[in-house]
Amino acid sequence: MTVTPDRPTPNAAADTTRPTIIDRFVTANREYAVTFRDGGMDARPVQKIAVVACMDARLDLFAALGLELGDAHVIRNAGGVVTDDTIRSLTISQRALGTRSIALIHHTGCGLLGLTEDFRRELELEVGQRPQWAVEAFVDLDGDVRQSMQRVRTSPFLLHTDDVRGFVFDVHTGLLREIA
């Protein structure tokens, strides 16, 4: 495959002596729940905004955008691209939960930059089934932000497309650069 992270071999014996990362999540959640207090928040974002961004672990959107819990809907996927499922989430966010603004955030050093649809073909050869989804890779970061903004602005399902803005987040400086 074009990009394949290290992964265990299917026949490797599981190491049951060490907790997995998910085991650590469960432990952390139990500790969190001890002091958790329901703040009575509504599912509707206080700031009436939805943010679509890449799933890249280097993006701390709440810190970078000055958001607090309950302020925004945050929709993340590989590349932060606007797909049918993104439109689905945005439609629910607007029509059922009151958001009015949409911020689209791509970033420098994205794993989709330079990836191609060959990834899908190689995956099909490996597993024997063609993925139903497109990779949505891109070579022009700014151009893909513009394409994502256009997909949002032309969707018949979205009520509010007048406040849609796109950005590129620089993973080295932490700064947003707006795309016109």
Secondary structure, 3 states (H helix, E strand, C coil): CCCCCCCCCCCCCCCCCCCCHHHHHHHHHHHHHHHCCCCCCCCCCCCCEEEEEECCCCCCHHHHHCCCCCCEEEEEEHHHCCCHHHHHHHHHHHHCCCCCEEEEEEECCCCCECCCCHHHHHHHHHHCCCCCCCCCCECCHHHHHHHHHHHHHCCCCCCCCCCEEEEEECCCCCCEEEEC
